[in-house]
């Protein structure tokens, strides 16, 4: 294991008061458990107060528990297998199940501590007032997110599009105006083509909302930043935990937009549900397809049409 952070903790132990030393001892005893804990839980286990936990984090160079946990997660990832940042090669099936689920739950739980209420409110207000919301993305994961968010907005009666192609993103950006929004999704937040598209949109007077990590190049080019950071994935550049965190933000933003739309959203969503229930591809509402009968019908139809 990379000795950086944990070695610094061990070296700091003897220099601290008993209460803060207790916090660090728990971290060294089970660092993975700490990743899933809140301020309150860690404080209760160590028999101290939440402010003491905060001071302990500052003792080892971090502004708070969130920053410390991100650094700890990155260090633990170094010692894990290339399969998953918490899973070891010799872990059994039950351990793999437990670790992957806990990791996913921690990623979703971590969204709450990172999201800015002010930014979320501003984003929801801007989307409701927009004449058009165009969603841009880069990569497989973000492509799904852009398409999903566009579908959510469209079902609520808002004019929205999702552009996955770089060329079409530029075309979209060039046709936005002061009433439009470019909603850019990228965990990495550094793809030049995406930055170019949002810059064109801003030049047209449109507002840019970015779902990315705080401090990325994309974040610096946005008007509203929904900043979310998760530890690096050992397999994918953008792993499952980033996917879950972004999807959670999109769900939160969807609810906030629906609240602001009120009855309009309720009527639209109810109408969509009715249509899908009666006209969808659901075999409970439609006869089961019989390919043999269909082939015979096509043959008979063909014979009837022969000159």
Residue pairs with C-beta under 8 A, 6 or more apart in sequence:
1 75
1 76
1 78
1 79
2 75
2 78
2 79
4 75
5 60
5 71
5 72
5 75
6 28
6 31
6 75
8 60
8 61
9 24
9 27
9 28
9 60
10 28
12 24
12 59
12 60
13 21
13 24
13 25
14 21
16 24
16 56
16 59
19 46
19 47
19 48
19 52
20 48
20 52
20 55
20 56
20 59
22 46
22 47
22 48
23 42
23 43
23 46
23 48
23 52
23 53
23 56
24 56
24 60
25 46
26 34
26 42
26 45
26 46
27 34
27 72
31 72
31 76
32 76
32 86
32 99
34 42
34 69
34 72
35 69
35 72
35 73
35 76
35 103
35 106
36 102
36 105
36 106
36 109
37 45
39 50
39 53
39 54
39 65
40 50
42 53
42 65
43 49
43 50
43 52
43 53
46 52
46 53
53 65
54 64
54 65
57 63
57 64
57 65
57 67
57 68
58 64
60 68
62 68
62 71
66 110
66 113
66 114
69 110
70 229
70 231
73 85
73 231
74 231
74 232
76 85
76 86
77 85
77 231
77 232
77 234
80 86
80 87
80 88
80 234
81 87
81 88
81 89
81 234
82 234
82 235
83 89
83 234
83 235
84 96
84 99
84 100
84 103
84 234
84 235
85 103
85 231
85 232
85 233
85 234
86 99
86 100
86 102
86 103
87 95
87 96
87 99
87 100
91 99
103 241
104 240
104 241
104 244
107 230
107 241
107 242
107 244
107 245
108 244
108 245
108 248
110 230
110 245
111 228
111 245
111 248
111 249
111 252
114 214
114 227
114 228
114 229
115 226
115 227
115 228
115 249
115 252
116 225
116 226
116 227
119 224
119 225
119 226
119 227
120 226
120 252
120 253
120 256
121 256
122 224
123 209
123 224
123 226
123 253
123 256
124 253
124 256
124 257
124 259
124 260
125 260
126 181
126 207
126 209
126 224
127 133
127 153
127 158
127 181
127 183
127 209
127 253
127 257
128 158
128 257
128 260
128 261
129 179
130 158
130 159
130 179
130 180
130 181
130 207
131 159
131 177
131 179
131 180
132 159
132 160
132 161
132 176
132 179
132 180
132 181
133 150
133 153
133 158
133 159
133 160
133 161
133 180
133 181
133 183
134 160
134 161
134 162
134 163
134 169
134 172
134 173
134 176
134 180
134 181
134 182
134 183
134 201
135 146
135 147
135 149
135 150
135 160
135 161
135 162
135 163
135 183
135 184
135 185
136 146
136 163
136 169
136 172
136 173
136 182
136 183
136 184
136 185
136 194
136 197
136 198
137 143
137 145
137 146
137 162
137 164
137 184
137 185
137 186
137 194
138 186
138 188
138 191
138 193
138 194
139 186
139 188
139 237
139 238
141 187
141 236
141 238
141 242
141 243
141 246
142 185
142 186
142 187
142 238
142 246
143 164
145 185
145 211
145 243
145 246
145 247
145 250
146 162
146 163
146 164
146 183
146 185
147 162
147 164
148 247
148 250
149 160
149 162
149 183
149 185
149 250
149 253
149 254
150 160
150 161
150 162
151 162
152 250
152 254
153 160
153 254
153 257
154 160
155 268
155 269
155 272
156 257
156 258
156 261
156 264
156 265
156 268
156 269
157 261
157 264
157 265
157 268
158 257
158 261
161 172
163 169
163 171
163 172
166 193
166 194
166 197
169 193
169 194
169 197
170 196
170 197
170 200
172 182
172 197
172 201
173 182
173 197
173 198
173 200
173 201
173 204
173 206
174 200
174 204
175 204
176 182
176 201
176 204
176 205
176 206
177 204
177 205
177 206
178 204
178 205
178 206
179 206
180 201
180 204
180 205
180 206
180 207
181 206
181 207
181 208
181 209
182 197
182 198
182 201
182 202
182 206
182 207
182 208
182 209
183 208
183 209
183 210
183 211
184 194
184 197
184 198
184 208
184 209
184 210
184 211
184 212
184 218
184 222
185 210
185 211
185 212
185 246
186 194
186 210
186 211
186 212
186 216
186 218
187 212
187 213
187 228
187 230
187 238
187 242
187 246
188 212
188 213
188 216
188 237
188 238
189 210
189 212
189 213
189 216
189 217
189 218
189 219
190 216
190 217
190 218
191 218
194 218
195 217
195 218
195 221
198 208
198 210
198 218
198 221
198 222
199 221
201 208
202 208
202 221
202 223
207 223
207 224
208 221
208 222
208 223
208 224
209 222
209 223
209 224
209 225
209 226
210 218
210 219
210 221
210 222
210 224
210 225
210 226
211 226
211 228
211 246
211 249
211 250
212 218
212 219
212 222
212 225
212 226
212 227
212 228
213 219
213 227
213 228
213 229
214 225
214 227
214 229
215 227
219 225
219 227
226 249
226 253
228 242
228 245
228 246
228 249
230 239
230 241
230 242
230 245
231 241
232 239
233 239
233 240
233 241
233 242
257 265
258 265
258 266
258 269
276 282
277 285
278 285
